[in-house]
Amino acid sequence: MLRWLKQDEPFPPVETALAEPDGLLCAGLDLSPERVLDAYRHGIFPWFNPGEPVLWWSPDPRMVLAPGEVKVARSLGQRMKRGGYEIRVDSCFREVMLACAAPREGQSGTWISRPMLDAYTRLHELGYAHSVETWMDGELAGGLYGMAIGRMFYGESMFSRRTDASKLALVHLCRQLDAWGFGLIDCQMETAHLASMGARPIPRQDFIREMKRLLELASVPVPWRFEPKVSS
């Protein structure tokens, strides 16, 4: 049975999440900054379709990427050497979210609804949510957004309007996070695309243990500024 949270009720233990669908933990309540931050600090994230109640998840296993282990395919490495693009951080956060929410081939809709847009925009204003953007010819070509708490990064979504644009953003993010001492990027669900970039599934208990260690470390001061060696 799916548990429905009451106002001010804490999240249930992640071990009580359903096995099918994998990781569905509970439902209800809102997307206030306090509630969302509390969720992330417990290894939980919101994910629901427009018109549905807020659903909270903690899958097992958990897909993660260690920033220092990101894989760069030969073609992508050659693309990086050629240049012709610019990496920016937090220059147009809401635009990145809107791009991630845009319809994609083979999909009828998006889970990034107006409540999610508003919630994460507020978290961006508070210094927790960040966007990493690839710009080409003066236009936003691709990017990603996610949450940073302590030295833990929680990836949310990415998009590309031009070939390899999101991959470029991810690689530069990984290099900067590695330089800052971030230990993990939470990729949430397993995908072939993320696996090709070096992500791997680990048991939820291992994820929670490492996450708690990283959350105790000092956060990177905002506004974020990527070092020139990783942003060019």
C-alpha positions as CSV (number, residue, x, y, z in Angstrom):
1,M,0.0,0.0,0.0
2,L,1.2,3.5,-0.9
3,R,1.7,5.7,2.1
4,W,0.2,9.2,2.0
5,L,2.0,11.8,4.1
6,K,0.2,14.2,6.4
7,Q,1.2,17.7,7.0
8,D,4.5,17.9,9.0
9,E,4.8,14.1,8.9
10,P,8.5,13.0,8.2
11,F,9.4,10.8,5.3
12,P,9.2,7.1,6.0
13,P,12.4,5.0,5.9
14,V,13.7,4.5,2.3
15,E,13.8,0.8,3.0
16,T,10.0,0.8,3.0
17,A,9.8,1.9,-0.7
18,L,8.0,-0.4,-3.1
19,A,9.8,-2.9,-5.3
20,E,7.3,-2.3,-8.0
21,P,7.3,0.3,-9.2
22,D,10.9,0.4,-8.1
23,G,11.5,3.0,-5.4
24,L,8.0,4.5,-5.0
25,L,8.1,5.5,-1.3
26,C,5.1,7.8,-0.6
27,A,2.8,10.5,-1.9
28,G,1.4,13.8,-0.9
29,L,2.4,17.2,0.5
30,D,3.9,20.0,-1.4
31,L,7.2,21.1,-3.1
32,S,8.3,23.7,-0.6
33,P,12.0,24.3,-0.4
34,E,12.1,22.8,3.1
35,R,10.3,19.6,2.0
36,V,12.4,19.1,-1.1
37,L,15.7,19.7,0.7
38,D,14.7,17.3,3.4
39,A,13.9,14.7,0.8
40,Y,17.2,15.0,-0.9
41,R,19.0,14.8,2.4
42,H,17.3,11.4,2.9
43,G,18.0,10.0,-0.6
44,I,14.5,10.8,-1.8
45,F,13.4,12.8,-4.9
46,P,10.0,14.0,-6.3
47,W,8.9,12.6,-9.7
48,F,5.3,12.7,-10.9
49,N,3.3,13.5,-14.0
50,P,1.1,16.6,-14.4
51,G,-2.2,16.1,-12.7
52,E,-0.9,13.5,-10.3
53,P,-0.2,14.1,-6.6
54,V,3.4,14.6,-5.6
55,L,5.2,11.2,-5.6
56,W,8.4,10.6,-3.7
57,W,11.0,8.0,-4.8
58,S,14.1,6.2,-3.6
59,P,15.0,3.4,-6.0
60,D,17.2,0.4,-5.3
61,P,19.7,0.1,-6.8
62,R,20.6,3.7,-7.4
63,M,22.4,5.0,-10.5
64,V,25.4,7.1,-9.7
65,L,28.4,8.7,-11.4
66,A,31.6,9.5,-9.6
67,P,32.8,12.8,-11.1
68,G,36.4,11.6,-11.5
69,E,35.2,8.5,-13.4
70,V,33.3,10.2,-16.2
71,K,34.0,8.5,-19.6
72,V,34.7,10.6,-22.6
73,A,34.4,8.8,-25.9
74,R,37.0,9.5,-28.6
75,S,34.5,11.4,-30.7
76,L,33.5,13.6,-27.8
77,G,37.1,14.2,-26.8
78,Q,37.8,15.3,-30.4
79,R,34.8,17.6,-30.2
80,M,36.1,19.1,-27.0
81,K,39.6,19.7,-28.6
82,R,38.0,21.5,-31.5
83,G,36.2,23.9,-29.2
84,G,33.7,26.3,-30.7
85,Y,31.4,26.2,-27.7
86,E,31.2,27.9,-24.3
87,I,30.2,26.4,-20.9
88,R,28.3,28.6,-18.6
89,V,26.8,27.9,-15.2
90,D,23.6,29.4,-13.8
91,S,23.2,32.0,-16.5
92,C,19.6,30.9,-17.5
93,F,18.4,28.3,-15.0
94,R,14.7,28.4,-15.8
95,E,15.3,28.4,-19.5
96,V,17.3,25.1,-19.1
97,M,14.4,23.6,-17.1
98,L,12.0,24.7,-19.8
99,A,14.2,23.1,-22.5
100,C,14.4,19.9,-20.4
101,A,10.6,19.9,-20.2
102,A,10.1,20.3,-24.0
103,P,8.5,17.4,-25.9
104,R,10.9,14.8,-27.1
105,E,10.7,12.2,-29.9
106,G,8.8,9.2,-28.7
107,Q,7.4,10.9,-25.6
108,S,3.9,12.2,-25.3
109,G,4.6,14.6,-22.3
110,T,6.9,15.6,-19.6
111,W,7.2,15.2,-15.8
112,I,8.6,18.7,-15.4
113,S,5.3,20.4,-14.7
114,R,4.7,24.0,-13.6
115,P,4.9,23.1,-9.9
116,M,8.3,21.5,-10.5
117,L,9.5,24.6,-12.5
118,D,8.4,26.9,-9.8
119,A,9.9,24.8,-7.0
120,Y,13.3,24.3,-8.5
121,T,13.5,27.9,-9.7
122,R,13.0,28.9,-6.0
123,L,15.7,26.4,-5.0
124,H,18.0,28.0,-7.6
125,E,17.3,31.4,-6.1
126,L,18.3,30.0,-2.7
127,G,21.6,28.7,-4.1
128,Y,20.8,24.9,-4.2
129,A,19.7,24.2,-7.7
130,H,22.2,24.8,-10.6
131,S,22.3,24.7,-14.4
132,V,25.3,23.9,-16.5
133,E,24.8,25.1,-20.1
134,T,26.6,24.6,-23.5
135,W,26.4,27.6,-25.7
136,M,27.2,27.5,-29.4
137,D,27.1,30.5,-31.8
138,G,25.5,32.6,-29.1
139,E,22.6,30.2,-28.5
140,L,21.8,27.7,-25.8
141,A,22.6,24.4,-27.4
142,G,22.2,22.0,-24.4
143,G,22.7,21.5,-20.8
144,L,21.5,20.0,-17.5
145,Y,20.3,21.0,-14.1
146,G,20.4,19.5,-10.6
147,M,20.8,20.1,-6.9
148,A,24.0,20.6,-4.8
149,I,24.1,20.0,-1.0
150,G,27.4,19.7,0.8
151,R,29.6,18.0,-1.7
152,M,26.8,15.9,-3.2
153,F,25.2,16.6,-6.6
154,Y,21.8,15.3,-7.5
155,G,21.3,15.3,-11.3
156,E,17.7,16.0,-12.5
157,S,17.5,16.3,-16.3
158,M,19.4,17.2,-19.4
159,F,18.7,18.2,-23.0
160,S,20.4,18.7,-26.3
161,R,19.5,20.9,-29.3
162,R,22.8,20.1,-31.0
163,T,24.9,17.0,-31.2
164,D,26.8,16.3,-27.9
165,A,25.7,19.5,-26.3
166,S,24.4,17.8,-23.1
167,K,27.4,15.5,-23.0
168,L,29.7,18.5,-23.1
169,A,27.9,20.1,-20.2
170,L,28.1,16.9,-18.2
171,V,31.8,16.3,-18.7
172,H,32.7,19.9,-17.7
173,L,30.4,19.6,-14.7
174,C,32.1,16.4,-13.7
175,R,35.6,17.9,-14.0
176,Q,34.6,20.9,-11.9
177,L,32.8,18.8,-9.2
178,D,35.9,16.5,-9.0
179,A,38.1,19.6,-8.5
180,W,35.8,20.7,-5.7
181,G,35.8,17.4,-4.0
182,F,32.3,16.2,-4.8
183,G,32.1,12.4,-4.4
184,L,29.0,11.5,-6.3
185,I,26.4,12.6,-8.8
186,D,23.0,11.0,-8.2
187,C,21.6,9.9,-11.6
188,Q,18.5,8.4,-10.0
189,M,17.4,5.9,-12.6
190,E,19.5,3.6,-14.8
191,T,19.8,4.5,-18.5
192,A,22.1,3.3,-21.3
193,H,23.1,6.9,-22.0
194,L,24.3,7.5,-18.5
195,A,26.0,4.1,-18.4
196,S,28.0,5.0,-21.5
197,M,29.3,8.1,-19.6
198,G,30.5,6.0,-16.7
199,A,27.5,5.9,-14.4
200,R,26.8,2.6,-12.6
201,P,24.1,1.2,-10.3
202,I,24.9,0.6,-6.6
203,P,22.9,-0.7,-3.7
204,R,20.7,1.9,-2.1
205,Q,22.2,1.3,1.3
206,D,25.7,2.1,-0.2
207,F,24.3,5.2,-1.8
208,I,22.8,6.5,1.4
209,R,25.9,5.8,3.4
210,E,28.2,7.7,1.0
211,M,25.6,10.5,0.5
212,K,25.4,11.2,4.2
213,R,29.2,11.5,4.4
214,L,29.3,14.0,1.5
215,L,26.4,16.0,3.0
216,E,28.5,16.7,6.0
217,L,31.1,18.6,3.9
218,A,31.0,22.3,3.4
219,S,29.0,23.5,0.4
220,V,30.7,25.4,-2.4
221,P,30.0,29.1,-2.0
222,V,27.4,30.7,-4.4
223,P,27.3,32.0,-7.0
224,W,29.1,29.1,-8.6
225,R,32.1,30.0,-10.8
226,F,33.7,27.3,-12.9
227,E,37.5,27.4,-13.2
228,P,38.8,28.4,-16.6
229,K,40.6,25.0,-17.1
230,V,37.2,23.1,-16.9
231,S,34.9,25.7,-18.6
232,S,36.9,26.3,-21.8
